[in-house]
Amino acid sequence: MRKLTVELKLKDEFMTMIDFLLEKTESIELLELLKIDFQQRIKMGIAALIMKEGYTIEDIDIPEIIETLAVLKKEGNR
């Protein structure tokens, strides 16, 4: 199995799009990138979110840019 670690620095306009996650999460780990289609602007993936103390996944206000967000499993604050 191959493993690739990628570090991204996003432009400011993209950072404002993910601010809804940053204030309530301790860390976000992309586990699997399922699909990315630049022409249709579709991105699907599976991520593990570690929530900050006092927050749960239900506390995240999902912006209109995200069509679907499904919680597959909860373990403590992850």
C-alpha positions as CSV (number, residue, x, y, z in Angstrom):
1,M,0.0,0.0,0.0
2,R,1.3,3.5,-0.9
3,K,0.9,6.4,1.4
4,L,1.1,10.1,0.5
5,T,1.1,12.9,3.0
6,V,0.1,16.3,1.5
7,E,0.2,19.7,3.2
8,L,-1.9,22.4,1.8
9,K,-1.9,26.2,2.3
10,L,-5.2,27.5,1.1
11,K,-5.9,31.0,-0.3
12,D,-7.8,33.4,1.9
13,E,-11.0,33.0,-0.2
14,F,-11.0,29.2,0.5
15,M,-10.2,29.7,4.2
16,T,-13.5,31.7,4.6
17,M,-15.4,28.7,3.1
18,I,-14.0,26.3,5.8
19,D,-14.2,28.7,8.8
20,F,-17.4,26.8,9.8
21,L,-15.1,23.9,10.7
22,L,-12.1,25.6,12.1
23,E,-13.6,27.3,15.2
24,K,-15.1,24.1,16.5
25,T,-12.6,21.4,15.5
26,E,-9.3,20.5,17.0
27,S,-8.2,18.6,13.9
28,I,-9.4,17.3,10.6
29,E,-7.9,14.2,8.9
30,L,-8.8,13.3,5.4
31,L,-9.1,9.5,5.5
32,E,-10.1,8.8,1.9
33,L,-10.7,10.9,-1.2
34,L,-13.5,9.1,-3.0
35,K,-14.1,11.4,-6.0
36,I,-12.8,14.7,-7.4
37,D,-14.3,16.1,-10.6
38,F,-13.0,19.6,-11.4
39,Q,-15.4,20.0,-14.3
40,Q,-18.5,19.3,-12.3
41,R,-17.0,20.8,-9.1
42,I,-17.7,17.6,-7.2
43,K,-15.5,16.6,-4.2
44,M,-16.3,13.6,-2.0
45,G,-14.3,12.2,0.8
46,I,-14.2,10.7,4.2
47,A,-12.7,12.6,7.1
48,A,-12.2,12.2,10.8
49,L,-13.0,15.3,12.8
50,I,-11.7,15.7,16.3
51,M,-14.0,18.2,18.0
52,K,-12.8,20.8,20.5
53,E,-13.9,20.4,24.1
54,G,-17.5,21.3,24.6
55,Y,-18.5,20.9,20.9
56,T,-20.1,18.0,19.0
57,I,-20.6,17.5,15.3
58,E,-24.2,18.8,15.7
59,D,-22.7,22.2,16.6
60,I,-21.3,22.7,13.1
61,D,-23.4,25.0,10.9
62,I,-23.1,23.6,7.5
63,P,-22.8,26.2,4.7
64,E,-24.7,26.1,1.5
65,I,-21.6,25.0,-0.5
66,I,-21.9,21.6,1.1
67,E,-24.7,19.5,-0.3
68,T,-24.5,16.5,1.9
69,L,-22.7,15.7,5.2
70,A,-23.3,12.4,6.8
71,V,-21.9,11.2,10.1
72,L,-20.8,7.6,9.7
73,K,-19.5,6.9,13.2
74,K,-18.9,8.7,16.5
75,E,-16.3,7.8,19.0
76,G,-16.0,10.3,21.9
77,N,-15.0,13.6,20.4
78,R,-14.0,12.0,17.1
